[in-house]
Structures are given as structure tokens and as C-alpha cells.
Amino acid sequence: MCGVRMRKFSGKAESRVGVEGIGGRGDVRVRKSRAEDVGAVLAISAESREAANWSRESYEKLMIEEGASVFVVETDGKISGFLVGRRVKDQAEVLNMAVLADHRRKGEGSALLSAALDEFGLRGAKNVYLEVRESNTRAISFYERHGFSRSGRRKGYYRAPDDAAVTMERKLTDPTG
């Protein structure tokens, strides 16, 4: 890729969340996705109306694409959320993220986002961008709590249902300095 040497996955993003799990629940961890995770990711995406509804082939391709990062969060060995992102040179983007409804507001989304931000930073990204439905005020608040700021609005960006997008960005700090 443009003669830039990429660091291998650090493993840092694969981690246990909390000492005893989140909110007193069982074993919770974030890890890089594997091919066999696609079915669970599709089911979570289908349940989450705010998530982008992509095909199986799209997820399978992203799981092997250079620059892409796909993470899952597991609770007691069962996938309960995912995040898809990609990095190109020094820019990264969160493309899709969802957590099962009964697992929301328990720290799993934060764990996914933290893992992705760590990975992006280790791979040289300086900024991370995303779009979120304007009507999804919970997600906007979530991203703001994680250091993202609003950078713009795209009218008519989303379909089914039609909605504007709020564009957001976050600057990453240099992990070596």
C-alpha cells in the first residue's frame, strides 16, 4: 500500500473489559472478527435499525481487506456487538457499529470504539471520521462523550428511513509521543 509499512495488529485492542466483566455480568471481551462471526454480525445488524444493512459478502470482504478493522464484543462467548472501520494513510473512519439492544448502555459500545481507536492510532491514523443519523441523538451523545465533535451535516444522506447525517470527527494523539 503506497510503500508504507504497516504495523501488525497489536493485540492491544483484543482485551477483557473490566476485571469482572461489565456491570457484574460474565466474561466480556473485544477481539478482531473472524470469518465465522459474519452470521452473528448480520443478525445484530438486522436487529439494529440504526446500523447500515450490508450483505454477507460486504462483511466477508471487509474482514480481509487491507486497512479495514472489524471488531466484535463477546459476552460469555456470544457476540453481542460489532464495529467496522477502515484506515487509509493517516485517516480512519467508523463505517458501522451496533450492539444488541439488551446489551446497550453497559460499556460494550465504548469497549468496541476504544479498541478501534487504539488500532487506528497504532496504524498511523491522525483523525477518525464517522456519519450518524441526525435522529439518532443517543449515538451522537455517545460519540461526543468519546471525544468526537460535530463537523457538518449531510441532508438526505440516509435512506429507509430518509434522514440527514451528522458528520463527526476526532483527532487522535500520537501513541509514540
N, C-alpha and C positions, 0 to 999 in steps of 0.2 A: 504494500500500500504506500505509494509515493516515496519509497525509500525510508520510511520512518519505521524504526524498530519498535515493536510493541512489547510491552511487558506481559508476561504470562499472568493469568488470573492469580491474584494474590492469595486467595483463600480467606483473606480477612473478611470478605463480605459474607462468607458462609459462617454463621455464628449462632450460638444459642442466645436467645433473647431473655435476659434476666436469669437469675440463679435458679428460681423455682418455676420458671415459666411466667407467663403474663397473667396478672390478675388471679393468681392462685390456681390457674389451670395447669395442665400437664406440660410435657416437653414441647417447647416451641423453638423452631429454628428456621433461618433463612439459608437457602442454598441456590446454586445455579441449577437451572432446569435441565431435565434430561428428556430424551425423545418419548419415553413412556409417560411423561407428565402432560402431554398435549390434551388427552381426554379430560383430565381434571381442569385444566386451564380453560378449555372450551365450555365446560359446564359452569364454571364460575362466571365467565364472560356472559353466557346466556342468562344467568340469574341477575346480573348487574346491568340494569338498563342504561346506566351512565357510561359503561365501558364500550369501547369500539367492538363491533361484532365482526371479527375476522374469521376467515376459513381455517380449517385444519392445516392446509398447505401453507398458508401465510405464517402460522406459528412454527411449523416444522422448518421452514426456510430461515426464519429469524433465529432459531436455536443454533444454526450452524453458520450464519452469516458473520463475516469478519466485521468487527466493530459493534455488533449487536450484543446486548446483555439481556438475558431473560432469567428472572429470579422467581422462586416460589417460596412461600412461607408454609411450613408444616406444623400442625398441632397434633401431637400424639401420633405422628406418622402419616397424617392425612393432610393433603394440600388444601389450604384454606384461603389462599390469595396468590396473586402473581403481579409482577411488574415487567414490562417490556421497554427497553430503551436502546439507544444506539449512540455511538460516538463517531464523529468524522473529524479528524485532525484535533483541533482544540475546542470543539463544540460538541455538546451532547444534548439529547432530547429524550424526555419521558414520553413514550408513544401510547402506552396503555397500562392501566393499573386497575385492579379490582380485588376486593376482599369479600368473602361470603358475608351476607347480611348479619348473621348471628355472631360473627367474629369482629365486626366493626367496633371502633372506639375502645379497643382493648390493646392497642400498641402494635398490631401486626402490620398495618399500613406504614407506620413510622419505621418499623424494622426493615421493611422492603425498601422504602425510599432511602434510608440511611445506607443500606448495602449498595444500592445503585449509585448513590452519590460518592461513596468511597471508591467503588470500582471506576467510575468515570474520572475521578481525580487521580487515581493511581495510573490511569492510562493517558493522562495528559490533558484532560478537558479543563478549560478555564471557566466556561459558562454552561449552564444547563437551562434548557427551554422546555416549555410544555404549553398545551392548549387545554382548556377545561370549559365545559358548557357553562354559559353565563348563569343559567338557572341552578346550577349545582353549587349553591353557596357553601355547603359543608366542605366540599372539596377545595374550594377557593380558600376558605379559612384554614383548612389542613395545610395546604401548601404555604400559605403566609406564615403559619406557625413554624414551618421548616425553612424559613429564610427566603422564600420566593417573593418577588414583588410583581405587581401588575405592570405590564409593559405595553399593552394595547388591547384592541377589540377587533374581532373579525365578524362582521354582520353576515348572517346566513351561512356560517361555516358548517354547522351540523345539520343532518337530515334525520328524519324519523325519530323523534320529532324535530322540526326545524328550530334552531337555536343559534345564537351568536356564540363565539368563542372568546374567552378572556385569555390573552396570551400572558405568560408569566416567565420570569427568568430569575436565575440565582447565579451569582458569581461563586466559584469555588476557590478555596485557598490552596496554595501550593503545598502538597504533602511533604516536600523535602525542605521547606523553609519555614 
